[in-house]
Amino acid sequence: MVMSKNKKEKSSFNRSKDPYRQREQAKYDQPIASREHIQQLLAYAGKPLRRDEIADALAITQEDQYEALRRRLRAMERDGQLLFNRAQQYCLVNNKDLIVGRVLGHSDGFGFLKPDDGSDDLFLSARQMDLLFHNDRAMVRIVGIARKGRREGAVVEILERNTHQVVGRFYKEDGFAYVLPDQKTISQTVLIQKGGAAKAKQGQIVVVEITEQPTKQRQPIGRVIEVLGDHLAPGMEIEMAIRSHGLPHQWPDELLEEIKPLTEEVPEAAKQGRTDLRKVPLVTIDGEDARDFDDAVFCQKTPKGWKLLVAIADVSHYVMINTELDKEAQKRGTSVYFPEQVIPMLPEILSNGLCSLKPEVDRLCMVCELIIDHSGKILRSRFFDAVMRSHARLTYTEVTKILVENDSALMAKCQLLLSHLQQLYALFKVMRISREQRGAMDFDTQETRIMFGANRKIEKIILTERNDAHRLIEEFMIAANTAAAKYLNAKKMPKLLRIHDGPSDEKLLGLKAFLGELGLSMGGGNKPTLLDYMQLVNAAHDRPDSHLIQTMLLRSMSQAVYSPELKGHFGLALDAYAHFTSPIRRYPDLLIHRAIRHCLQGKSPETFYYGLPDMVTLGEHCSANERRADDATRDVVSWLKCEYMMDKIGDVLPGIISAVTSFGFFVELAEIYVEGLVHISNLGQDYYHFDPASHQLIGERTGAKFRIGDRVMVKVARVSLDDKKIDFDLMLKKAAKQNINKAKKAKPVRSKKKRQ
């Protein structure tokens, strides 16, 4: 016996005693012991156990149950919950000595491990990274402290390989074929096995399947499975990004078979038992180029304030748990938006059809009803299933012209909806005041849009305007998302929240030094609130470098992620926040809808399909897929901007310094919104020192300073499509020349004595 000679003690760990048995029964026809129960068993044993010993303790006798246990133990090993030692035994991971996480590669060859427990990243040397690809999961041990005080790790075990294909340029030299990956987080060269080059030609873009992962002895080996073509072909940048980042872009045959019965019309049976809102003048408000409409709004004046309805497409009615649709949606995690092309999370019949809240057609929805007083405070909220008909598809531009500019032609066109739109605007304005008093983040960040001409030739890059209609919809979506989080918290449901931590001590110190150089300061001491941030934004509003100040404020904050932890959302100054309003394009929103419907049906949290461990795993998965989508989009935009600048080599253009590093500074071109690097070697005959606290380069001899916000003139020197980089040469004119002339009159930064 494993536990004790006493059979009573041993039986305390059989499956009937599993505290999570009800949850497992809801998920599986033949439930196996939960992960938590297995961990409790190993902790009680106090020593590593073989698989058969674990099965014996759990009273598992049937072969199919034993196989299910094997798969569960393997999954726990993959997720870093258990370690399988050389004696073929399972043991608990000692979190003090071994750390599990996701690998983040760097273009310079080294990397980092992002721990699952949310602790600080560990540095991985280039030697350690020789064994790994970006996005692999690994278990490491701490071997020391690297530069900048960061912990350094050494690989103990590679838990999961997540790179099975790479995209890059094909080369053949001296009888050897190899591929240089396009993805800069992968620094290894992939060798092509004999006979594995297919019909690839020198310099072409290819997709390589990794047949042998990297080891201590050799580089990764692969074979060409697809030749994408020449790297300057129209649309190639998107094809490369899709494959470089492993974005699922083809629908499985099983899924296509599953959705065959779906049509554009909602079945009558599906409308039964729902609140009928078809006569309520709900409207959608989106961008001109929007194709899927997942939210509609309506507002009604009441004696004490307003009643706001936020109707969201009922995706969960069609995408049932564990169907092929659900598996693929979970795999994708999010829709990916490239310039003029989208890779949707759901097939078109759903994303642009059945789920899209198109005007004048019946659609299923889940509604968040909010009762709001005259001061903008939400008094109460409720959720319910409904059937609706959108009364209009409006754009942000149209709504702004109606509500802000009083455009008579548009007002006449929307006469029947005008009073409802005006109530929406009246409510928005009071909620806006409430938001400002709370100190919630409202940065008008600078976003651009690429405009294409014939043959996908870029004609220009323009700034996108954010108007009151954008802010109105954003405010109402935030209100509905907050209500969803509060509702599920009150019901004690397992859920995915959107959490956002405040600035770390290190980032806050750097931010304050930067602001000090600009003659600005931020209140709040060592624990600033969002109100302190927004007061600074307002103070800098009329400055020419205001958008760069906002950028630095944003950079000081942590990245928002999905997690079941109740940590709050710093950027919105909220104690709890969830994503509920975009289930067509985000999987976390679909999970929130399922949790709400579970409650509306009067079911208990214990019978929900997902438990807390599931939400932890799904949170990490959805956060990673969100980052993957952002990285892929960024790669495409960078490539397109480089292509746009190819015929501008030699042009002298004005710009503003947007970032400063130890090797130079980046300049954003005025009215073109393209960024490039002025390398430190192009700053004249001087030795420059980088001050990371104030984000500036300082000339040792002249005392010349280059810092964020300085205006300069630059010449476009080089453009590399392969590296997605643009290099500028500094032209010592205007602001830059004045900067140096002023500095020459000042004392040198360092004396000769100090230089010795």
Summary of the structure (lengths in Angstrom):
residues: 756
radius of gyration: 28.7
end to end distance: 73.4
largest distance: 88.9
contacts: 2412
relative contact order: 0.07
helix: 35%
strand: 27%
